[in-house]
């Protein structure tokens, strides 16, 4: 199981904040949800998309997960 560094998560959050028009602390919170799901794998990744969208209905959960995966170098199944 890979643990992402704070620098990796901060960079992914900065990118997501810009792409999804979020403030950086909120983007980091959402990135943490997704990164945790990546470490768990399986259904947790799909659940993370729902969790992101539940947390912020203005953000498309699947698009956010795709963006974070791209920024963290995670290959989605």
C-alpha positions in Angstrom: 0.0 0.0 0.0 1.5 3.3 -1.1 1.2 6.3 1.2 1.2 9.7 -0.6 3.4 12.4 0.8 2.1 15.7 2.0 3.8 17.4 -1.0 2.1 15.1 -3.5 -1.3 15.7 -1.8 -0.7 19.5 -1.7 0.2 19.5 -5.4 -2.9 17.5 -6.3 -5.0 19.8 -4.2 -3.6 22.9 -5.8 -4.3 21.5 -9.2 -7.8 20.4 -8.2 -8.5 23.8 -6.6 -7.7 25.5 -9.9 -9.6 23.1 -12.1 -12.7 22.9 -10.0 -12.7 26.5 -8.7 -12.3 25.5 -5.0 -10.3 27.1 -2.2 -7.1 25.1 -1.6 -8.0 23.8 2.0 -11.3 22.5 0.7 -9.6 20.9 -2.3 -7.1 19.2 0.0 -9.9 17.8 2.1 -11.4 16.2 -1.0 -8.0 15.0 -2.3 -7.5 13.3 1.1 -10.8 11.4 0.6 -9.7 10.3 -2.8 -6.1 9.4 -1.8 -7.3 7.3 1.0 -9.6 5.4 -1.4 -6.6 4.8 -3.7 -4.7 3.2 -0.9 -7.8 1.0 -0.1 -8.5 0.2 -3.7 -11.6 -1.6 -5.1 -15.0 -0.2 -4.3 -13.5 2.5 -2.1 -12.5 4.4 -5.3 -16.1 4.5 -6.6 -17.3 5.4 -3.2 -14.8 8.3 -3.1 -16.5 9.8 -6.1 -19.8 9.8 -4.3 -18.2 11.1 -1.1 -16.6 14.0 -3.0 -19.9 14.9 -4.7 -21.8 14.6 -1.4 -19.3 16.9 0.3 -19.5 19.4 -2.5 -22.4 19.0 -4.9 -20.9 21.5 -7.3 -18.0 19.1 -8.0 -18.4 16.2 -10.3 -17.1 13.3 -8.2 -15.9 11.1 -11.0 -14.1 14.0 -12.8 -12.5 14.9 -9.5 -11.3 11.3 -8.9 -9.9 11.2 -12.4 -8.1 14.6 -11.9 -6.5 13.4 -8.6 -5.5 10.1 -10.1 -3.8 11.9 -12.9 -2.0 14.3 -10.5 -0.9 11.5 -8.2 0.1 9.1 -11.0 -2.5 6.5 -10.0 -3.7 4.2 -12.7 -7.5 3.8 -12.4 -8.8 0.4 -13.1 
